[in-house]
Amino acid sequence: MLLSLTTQQTIAVNCYGSGEPIIFVNGFGSYQEIWAGQIATTIKAKFTVITWDYRGQGASLGEPATSLDQLADDLAALINQLQLQRPILIGHSMGCSVIWNLRQRHPEIAIKAEILVDQSPKMINTVTWPYGFVGIDETNWQTTYARRPQIKETLHGFREDVFEQFNHAKQAHPFDRAACLSLLKNHVCADWRATALAETVPVYFISARQSPYYRPGYGKWIAQQNRRTTEILVPNCGHDIMAEVPAAFNHALLNVLTVLRAY
C-alpha cells in the first residue's frame, strides 16, 4: 500500500501477518525486499511485519531524503498512521541510524526494543574509537565518504531467492546514489554513542563476525555500559547478514523475539 506523509511524499509499505508489530528499516540505497528471507519466519512467529521503502526510493514516491531527520520523521509518521503500539524496530546498516535518530528526535514514540544489524554507532574512526567504518578517519572522511566501497559487501552473496526479489526491485527502481549523497554524509558524520548508551529499552546488536565494514566490538563496548544491550555475532557472512545467511539470522532473531515476548 501507499502511505501519504505529505502532499509530495508517499511511501510504499507492506504489512504481513498479525500480532505484535515489527518494523524493518533499510540501509542506504537498499530496498524493502532485502528482508524477504525474514517475512515467513516472523509471520509464523505471530508478528505483524512491516517493510517499507524510503521516500523517493524503491516503490515510494517523491524526492529522496537528504537527511536522517527526514527519515526519522517518516518512520514516526508510519508508526502513528498505522497506530502501531510499541513496535520492535529492526534496522540494517544506515537503518540503525534512522532508528537512533527517531529515538532522539521523537521521544514521545514508545517502542519495545531495537535490533540493530551490522552498524557501528560512530562511523568515523579515531585514536580512541576503532569500531568505525574500515578506512575512514578524521583526516579523510570528507574525501572518501562519497566513494563506493571497493570491498565486497558479502562473503557468499545473497541467498538466491532473496537476490531474485531484491534484484527485481533494483531493476524496477534504480537507486539514484548522487541524489542521496547528502543523506550518506549525514549518516557518516553522525555519532550515536550517547544515544545508544542512554537507551532504556532492550537493544540487540546482531553483527557479522566477518563484516567487511566494521570490526566486531562496538556492541560489546555499549553492552559494558548499558545492561539493556546484548551483542550477537553471526559467523560466515558479510554485511548483509539477513540476506546472505537468512537461516542463521532468523535463528538469532527468533531467540531474541522469544525473550522479548515477556518484556
Secondary structure, 3 states (H helix, E strand, C coil): CEEECCCCCEEEEEEECCCEEEEEECCCCCCHHHHHHHHHHHHHCCEEEEEECCCCCCCCECCCCCCHHHHHHHHHHHHHHCCCCCCEEEEECHHHHHHHHHHHHCCCCCCCEEEEECCCCECCECCCCCCCCCCCECCCHHHHCCCCCCCCCCCCCCCHHHHHHHHHHHHHCCCCCHHHHHHHHHHHHCECHHHHHCCCCCEEEEEECCCCCCCCCHHHHHHCCCCCEEEEEECCCCCCHHHHCHHHHHHHHHHHHHHHHCC
